[in-house]
Amino acid sequence: MKYTALQSGSGTEIPDEDSPMNSSSTGPGSARTGSRRAFVAACSGATACLADWPLAGRVFAAARPLTKAAPTVATMRGPVGCETLGTTLMHEHVLFGAIPEDLRSNSVDFAVQLLNEAAPAGVDTLVDLTPFRDIGLYEQVARRTRVNIIRICLPV
């Protein structure tokens, strides 16, 4: 059996499953028949046919984004453009464990001090993988340092 793709008026044949041009290695009766090139040609031919459909312009225009937004990453201070992440440490723990109430302020101060010392050394962003952390403490740290903090694990 041969299939013909409608590609701007030209006939592009997709070889049948017995054809030596068939790229299938599983033999006749398999789900994979034809070549990738033939499949792409068939798809582009179908798209060309749809271009003549009266509503196609509206359908395809609705499917495309109107503007291309720059990719961003969610940090503790909000979205940051990927191009501004800079040098990124990929596996860090700013704070760890259950911090007793009387040590929370000192722990935040210490974390801020370390991050502020790391920034001039070239650290722009870090990814924190600490599980079960107090997000409130991380928000305090993030507000007081220019190092971007990307949180990965779920907050408590």
C-alpha positions as CSV (number, residue, x, y, z in Angstrom):
1,M,0.0,0.0,0.0
2,K,1.4,3.5,-0.9
3,Y,0.4,6.8,0.7
4,T,0.7,10.1,-1.0
5,A,1.1,13.3,1.0
6,L,-0.4,16.5,-0.4
7,Q,2.5,18.9,-0.3
8,S,1.8,22.0,-2.2
9,G,0.5,20.0,-5.2
10,S,3.4,17.6,-5.4
11,G,3.0,13.9,-4.6
12,T,5.4,12.6,-1.9
13,E,5.2,8.9,-1.6
14,I,5.5,7.1,1.8
15,P,6.9,3.6,1.0
16,D,4.7,0.7,2.0
17,E,5.8,-1.7,4.7
18,D,7.3,-4.2,2.2
19,S,9.4,-1.5,0.5
20,P,13.2,-1.7,0.9
21,M,13.1,2.1,1.6
22,N,11.1,1.4,4.8
23,S,13.2,2.2,7.9
24,S,11.3,-0.2,10.1
25,S,13.5,-3.0,11.5
26,T,10.6,-5.0,12.9
27,G,9.3,-6.2,9.6
28,P,5.8,-6.3,7.9
29,G,2.8,-5.6,10.1
30,S,4.7,-3.4,12.6
31,A,3.3,-0.1,13.8
32,R,6.3,1.7,12.3
33,T,6.1,2.1,8.6
34,G,7.6,4.7,6.2
35,S,10.6,6.9,6.8
36,R,10.9,10.0,9.1
37,R,11.4,12.2,6.0
38,A,8.2,10.8,4.4
39,F,6.3,11.4,7.7
40,V,7.5,15.0,7.9
41,A,6.6,15.5,4.3
42,A,3.2,14.2,4.9
43,C,2.7,16.4,8.0
44,S,3.8,19.5,6.1
45,G,1.5,18.6,3.3
46,A,-1.4,18.4,5.7
47,T,-0.5,21.8,7.1
48,A,-0.4,23.2,3.6
49,C,-3.9,21.8,3.0
50,L,-5.1,23.5,6.2
51,A,-3.8,26.8,5.1
52,D,-6.6,27.0,2.5
53,W,-9.2,26.4,5.2
54,P,-11.0,29.7,5.9
55,L,-10.7,29.5,9.7
56,A,-7.1,28.3,9.7
57,G,-5.6,31.8,10.1
58,R,-7.6,32.4,13.2
59,V,-7.0,28.9,14.7
60,F,-3.2,29.1,14.1
61,A,-3.0,32.7,15.3
62,A,-4.7,31.7,18.6
63,A,-2.3,28.8,19.1
64,R,0.8,31.0,18.8
65,P,1.8,33.3,21.7
66,L,1.6,36.9,20.9
67,T,4.9,37.8,22.4
68,K,7.8,35.6,23.4
69,A,8.5,36.1,27.1
70,A,12.1,35.8,28.3
71,P,12.5,32.6,30.4
72,T,12.6,33.2,34.1
73,V,13.4,31.3,37.3
74,A,11.4,31.6,40.5
75,T,13.6,32.8,43.3
76,M,12.8,33.7,46.9
77,R,12.5,37.4,45.8
78,G,10.4,36.7,42.7
79,P,11.1,35.8,39.1
80,V,14.6,36.4,37.7
81,G,15.6,36.3,34.1
82,C,17.7,33.2,33.2
83,E,20.4,35.5,31.6
84,T,21.0,37.2,35.0
85,L,21.4,34.1,37.2
86,G,25.2,34.3,36.9
87,T,27.3,31.8,38.7
88,T,25.0,29.3,40.4
89,L,25.8,26.8,43.2
90,M,23.5,23.9,42.5
91,H,23.2,22.0,45.8
92,E,23.3,24.2,48.9
93,H,21.6,24.4,52.4
94,V,21.4,27.9,53.7
95,L,19.8,26.8,57.0
96,F,19.2,23.2,58.1
97,G,17.1,21.4,60.7
98,A,14.7,22.7,63.2
99,I,16.2,25.9,64.5
100,P,15.1,26.7,68.1
101,E,13.3,29.9,68.6
102,D,16.1,31.5,70.6
103,L,18.6,30.9,67.8
104,R,16.5,31.9,64.8
105,S,17.7,35.5,64.7
106,N,21.4,34.6,65.0
107,S,21.0,31.8,62.4
108,V,19.5,34.3,59.9
109,D,22.2,36.9,60.6
110,F,24.9,34.2,60.1
111,A,23.4,33.0,56.8
112,V,23.1,36.6,55.5
113,Q,26.7,37.3,56.5
114,L,28.0,34.2,54.7
115,L,25.9,34.9,51.5
116,N,27.0,38.6,51.5
117,E,30.6,37.4,51.7
118,A,30.1,34.9,48.9
119,A,28.6,37.5,46.5
120,P,31.8,39.4,45.9
121,A,33.6,36.1,45.4
122,G,31.4,35.5,42.4
123,V,28.3,33.6,43.8
124,D,25.2,35.1,42.2
125,T,22.6,32.4,42.8
126,L,22.2,29.2,44.8
127,V,19.8,26.3,44.7
128,D,18.7,25.3,48.2
129,L,17.6,21.7,48.6
130,T,16.9,21.7,52.3
131,P,13.8,19.7,53.1
132,F,11.2,20.7,55.7
133,R,12.5,24.2,56.2
134,D,10.9,27.2,57.7
135,I,10.2,29.4,54.6
136,G,9.8,32.5,56.9
137,L,13.5,32.3,57.8
138,Y,14.5,31.9,54.2
139,E,12.4,35.0,53.2
140,Q,14.3,37.0,55.9
141,V,17.6,35.9,54.5
142,A,16.5,36.6,50.9
143,R,15.5,40.1,51.7
144,R,18.9,40.9,53.2
145,T,21.3,39.5,50.5
146,R,21.7,40.0,46.8
147,V,22.4,36.3,46.2
148,N,19.4,34.7,44.5
149,I,18.0,31.8,46.4
150,I,16.1,29.1,44.4
151,R,14.1,26.8,46.7
152,I,13.4,23.3,45.5
153,C,11.8,21.3,48.3
154,L,8.4,22.0,49.6
155,P,8.0,24.4,52.5
156,V,6.8,23.2,55.9
